[in-house]
Amino acid sequence: MDALRIALAAALLCAAAASHSAGADPVEVVLRAYEEAWSRHDAHAIAGFYQAPAMRVSPGGPIVRQNSAIQEAFFRGLLATLVKQGYARSEWERLQVRLLDENTAIASGVVLRLRDDGSEFQRQGVTYALWRGAEGWKIILSATHAPSTALRFE
């Protein structure tokens, strides 16, 4: 009887945890799919995750990309450079999402860029602002920065 109670309690805790994480799940799903597009080296798909216009902020300063063709051209060039240097795929080391309202989210974390052999190519801090419109969640602002400065939501 105690084993049954423990199993039932564990199942309820798992269900509660799953429903709690479902609140941020749509944004997380989008950002995980975004990194999968990077791993496929698919500039067209990557550009499709962005609202037009969108802004990118890097240590070099802000850049506004007015439409998806400009987005795609930017990512095609960046991917070609990274692949030539040894980039193969990406995965999230850490990702946190905070909904600001029903249509606005901020996400921040650390992305690992890996070589074919699985060794680390680059560790990159990233922060995104996303907006949910008729086409779902889209990135409206992306910022790259040191991994140590990635936001943490409590």
N, C-alpha and C positions, 0 to 999 in steps of 0.2 A: 504494500500500500504506500509506504514512504517513497519507494522508487517511482511509482506512478505519479505521486504529487510532485516530486522533483522534476520528472520529465514534463509534466504539464506546466509547471512554473517556468522551466527553461523555454518551452515552446511559446508561452505567453510573452516572455521577455524578448525573444527573437522577433515575434510579431510586432511588439511595441517598438523595438529598435528599427525595424524595417519601415513601419509607418512613419516614424519620426524622421528618418532620412529621406522619405519620399517628398518632404517639403522642399528641399533643395535639389531633388533629383533631376527635374527637367533641365536646369542650367548645367548641372554636372554632366548629364548625358550629352548635351551639346558640346561642352568643352572636351570631353573624352573623345567624341567623334571628330572634333577638330584636330586633336593630336593624332588620331588614326589617319586623317587625310595627310598630315605632315609625313607620317611614316610611309605612306604610299607615294610620296613626292608628287601629289596632285594639286598643282597650283590653282586649277579651276575650282576644285572642291573647297580648298582653303578660302579662296576669295568669297565663296558662297556663304561662309559663316559670318560675313561682315555686312552691316548696314551700309548703305551708300547715301551720303558720304560718311566716312569714318576717319578717326584720327589715330595715328601711331605716335607715341612719345618714347624717345630713346635718349640716351645721353647726348646724342647729337642734336636734339631738339624735336619739336613737333612737326609732323607732316600730315596734311589732310589729303586723303585719297577720295576723289569726287565720285567715282563710279566703279562698278565691278571689273571693267576692262583694265582700269589703272591698278586695281587691287591684284588682279591676276598677273599682270605684267611684273609688278613688284615681287610677288611671291615666286614667279617663275625664275626670275633672276637670282633671288636670294637662295632658292633651293639649288639651282645649278652651282652656285658658289659653294654652298655647304656640302653638297654631294662630292664635288671635286676635292674638297678638303678631307673627306672621309665620313661624312654624316650618312647614317643609314636609317635610323628610326628614332622616335621619341616616345617617352612615357612620363606620366606624372609621378614625381617623387612625393609631392604634397599638393593638395588642392583644397581650398576652402571657399565656400560660397555664402554670401549674405544677401538675402532678399531685402531691398529697401522699401519696396511696395510691390503690388501685384504684377507690375510691368517693368520693374527696374531691379537690377542685381549688380553686385560687385563680386568679383572672384579674384583670388590671388593664390599664388603657389610657386612651386619650383618644378620646372620641366627638365628632365634628363634627355639630352641628345646623345645617342649611342652610335658606335661603329658597328659594322657587320659582326664582329667577334663579341659584341656585348660590352666592350670597354667604353668608358665615358669619353665622349667627344667634347661635350660642353654641358655645364649646369647653368640654367638661366632662370632668374626670377621673372615672373610675369604677373601683371595685374590687368584685369579686364573690367570694363563697364559694359553691361548688356541691357538691351531693351527688348521687351516682347511686343511684337506687332502682329499683323495679320499672317506673316510667314513664320511666326514663332520667335524664339530667342535668337538675337543677332548681336554681334560684338559692335559697339559703337566707339569704343576707345580701347586701345591696347598699349600697354607700357611695358618695356623690358628694363630690367634693373638687376642689381646684385641679388643673388639668392637670399642673402641674410636680411634684405629689406622687404621680403614678401610679407604681406599683411597676414595677421592671425586674428581670427574672430573668436571671441569667447562666448 
